[in-house]
């Protein structure tokens, strides 16, 4: 592993740790509701996208595969948010 690769891995690790801390802070802040759930899921989506593109090396595959995996990630994120939103919206 050369120095550039080590720097990229270190930057990716730092980004993922930062997003994890953001999730923890949002979860423990006492905030509730759709906005807090949305914040946590946006960070989770960003982490998932980063993992797909960088660690699973989807950045260099045909666009069809990228679209497929990003649509799957978007669907999982939306369904998670909807599962939290439906009880709140029913009120």
Beta strands, then each sheet from edge to edge (+ up, - down):
end
